[in-house]
Amino acid sequence: MNETSLPRDAVFMKQAEAESRRATCPRAHVGFLLERHGKLLIRSSNQSPEGLPTCKEAGHLMVDGHCARVTHSERGGFVKLALKRLSPQGATAYTTWFPCVDCMNLIILGKIKRLVFASMADPNSNYRREFHIAKRFALRAGVKLIHFPKEKLLRA
């Protein structure tokens, strides 16, 4: 995770942060973007699928530490990409929260080359172990990880 950020990383991280405000689960506000060669491919946030109740309407539905009422922002992003018939290969992903293992596997399968993220796992949370597994998977698969803390975003 010693990769350096690029000037455009601040621009896309600001957009990911703005996208995170559209999340429908108050437990986590996660924004996700994919860009390639400076062109935005998709943007997504963790939201309830259209037509289903949100957490605000029906409460959380917790399964294995995740709220099952919402689709993770990465998964929603990959669905949007598929609907547009676009490939994620070679893109850079921007996210406000480091992906879970399942979402990291999507990033790896999609041949994403870089992942720029703002927040890491809270050392006191149950997510900590999953973070380390997802990080190990990414590094082994050759995904470059760039930590872009929210404090840096505020200065950008």
Stockholm file with secondary structure:
# STOCKHOLM 1.0

chainA/1-156         MNETSLPRDAVFMKQAEAESRRATCPRAHVGFLLERHGKLLIRSSNQSPEGLPTCKEAGHLMVDGHCARVTHSERGGFVKLALKRLSPQGATAYTTWFPCVDCMNLIILGKIKRLVFASMADPNSNYRREFHIAKRFALRAGVKLIHFPKEKLLRA
#=GR chainA/1-156 SS CCCCCCHHHHHHHHHHHHHHTTCSCTTCCCEEEEEETTEEEEEEECBCCTTSCCHHHHCCCEETTEETTSBCHHHHHHHHHHHTTCCCTTCEEEEEECCCHHHHHHHHHTTCCEEEEEECCCTTSTHHHHHHHHHHHHHHHTCEEEECCHHHHHHC
#=GC SS_cons         CCCCCCHHHHHHHHHHHHHHTTCSCTTCCCEEEEEETTEEEEEEECBCCTTSCCHHHHCCCEETTEETTSBCHHHHHHHHHHHTTCCCTTCEEEEEECCCHHHHHHHHHTTCCEEEEEECCCTTSTHHHHHHHHHHHHHHHTCEEEECCHHHHHHC
//
